[in-house]
Amino acid sequence: MFSRSWPAAETAAYFAALTAADEGFAAEVVTAMERGGVRASSVTAMEGRLIEAFARLSGAKKAVEIGTLYGYSAHWIARGLPEAGRLYSLEQDPACVNAAKDAIEASSLSRKVTVMQGPAAESLKTLSKLAPFDFCFLDADAAQYPSFLRWAAANLRPGGLVLANNVFIEGKIPAGDATAADNTRSRAMRGFFHVLFDSDRFVSVSVLPTGGGMALGIKAQAA
């Protein structure tokens, strides 16, 4: 049993050692992110394991990811899907789309992962025609989180799971006294949590204290 006073740095080091083998998962993506200077913007291997676990727990066969970057989290989601599963990953930046497609091709995941380029709002309109989905992962522009979450509430199946990354601001909850620079994001995240904690939309809501914070909710059963 771990002590409550165990320093955070030691905790991180402990679990990093346990998951050292996972650092080699999707190695071509990690290398590309490091070369492109975006590794710090992606999830960690430990967070990747968490995302994979939730994809498996949700029984997902059809999933959506908003915010592909170079495709690292897409690899973890795909690992949590069955062989016949399908992930639609949305990304606006053409350079990221190309990097993600190269990585997905290198990992032989094209059968499972489709990367869609363009504004997320437009791609989501297209994907609404394929609803309902089982799993939705948000890791994109925080200012759009409320609208992304409303989309998930409308397009997940009852019992489907939404997981959102980076819901904290500088490691803190989005407080009302945020600095001017954080006001836009703070307002957006408060709007996001207002939707998430709406029991008519989501049940079994929780917030996980990862580095940037993750929030999850299970879509409520239809009335």
TAFENQUI-V180556 format. One line per field, one symbol per residue. burial: I if it has 16 or more other ideal C-beta (glycine too) atoms within 10 Angstrom, else O. Layout:
burial->???
This chain:
burial->OOOOOOOOOOOOOOOOOOOOOIOOIIOIIIOIIOOOOIIOOIIIIOIIIIIIOIIOOIOIOIIIIIIIIIIIIIIIIIIIIOOOIIIIIIIIOOOIIOIIIOIIOOIOIOOIIOIIIOOIOOIIOOIOOOOOIIIIIIIIOIOIIIIIIOIIIOIIIOIIIIIIIIIIIOOOOIOOOIOOOIOOIIOIIOIIIOIIOOOOIIOOIOIOOIOIIIIIIIIIOOO
